[in-house]
């Protein structure tokens, strides 16, 4: 069974190295790492705001019979925005779910070749999602679609999803490059 408490409490917590540490690059890789990290932190702040709003709404409902109107609409929109903000950082750190059980017998270069394919497929899928989401923003804006209860224009929360998907596309493309370097044996 895994322990939740580390053996050495005085040891410093492990730090995320970021792309610059992974690839030995400082320029665009460092910029991509910084932007994606701050975007994920913003997504985390959205979840903090949602928790506070939910607590206020629940207390208001139980004590004063007056919850925050439209709290579920805000919760759904905020959860979508916050969750999407975490996708690029997961790809950047290569922490998406992998099924390594079938590839443990392969060499590191062979596994990296499979990773190239996976990252390129994610690049294509996330680019399409970015494109289609941007088109949906335009369509919602033109049709003046609004949410049911609060009448929030739908294009606004959907617009906040587009940068997350664009950053996911860039992170997946970069991870494909790193995996390709490993697959061909060119460590930079």
Residue pairs with C-beta under 8 A, 6 or more apart in sequence:
16 37
16 93
18 30
18 33
18 34
18 37
18 92
19 25
19 29
19 30
19 32
19 33
19 92
19 174
20 26
20 29
20 30
20 33
22 29
22 178
23 29
23 178
23 188
24 188
25 188
29 174
32 92
32 167
32 170
32 171
32 174
33 92
35 167
36 88
36 89
36 92
36 167
36 171
37 89
39 85
39 88
39 89
39 163
39 164
39 167
40 85
40 86
40 88
40 89
42 85
43 81
43 82
43 83
43 84
43 85
43 86
43 164
44 82
44 85
44 86
46 78
46 81
46 82
46 85
47 78
47 79
47 82
49 78
50 74
50 75
50 78
50 79
50 82
53 68
53 71
53 74
53 75
54 71
54 75
56 68
57 67
57 68
57 71
58 67
60 66
60 67
60 68
61 67
68 74
69 149
69 150
70 147
70 149
70 150
73 147
73 148
73 149
73 150
73 152
74 150
77 147
77 152
77 157
80 157
80 161
81 157
81 160
81 161
81 164
84 160
84 161
84 164
84 165
85 164
87 126
87 164
87 165
87 167
87 168
88 164
88 167
88 168
88 170
88 171
89 171
90 96
91 119
91 122
91 168
91 171
91 172
91 175
92 171
92 174
92 175
94 115
94 175
96 122
100 111
103 110
103 111
103 114
106 114
108 182
109 182
109 183
109 184
109 185
110 183
112 179
112 180
112 182
112 183
113 179
113 183
115 175
115 176
115 179
115 182
115 183
116 176
116 179
116 180
116 183
119 172
119 173
119 175
119 176
119 179
120 172
120 176
122 168
122 172
123 169
123 172
123 173
123 176
126 165
126 168
126 169
126 172
127 169
129 165
130 162
130 165
130 166
130 168
130 169
133 158
133 161
133 162
133 165
134 162
136 158
137 155
137 158
137 159
137 162
138 155
140 153
140 154
140 155
140 158
141 153
141 155
144 153
145 153
145 154
145 155
146 152
146 153
146 154
147 154
181 187
181 188
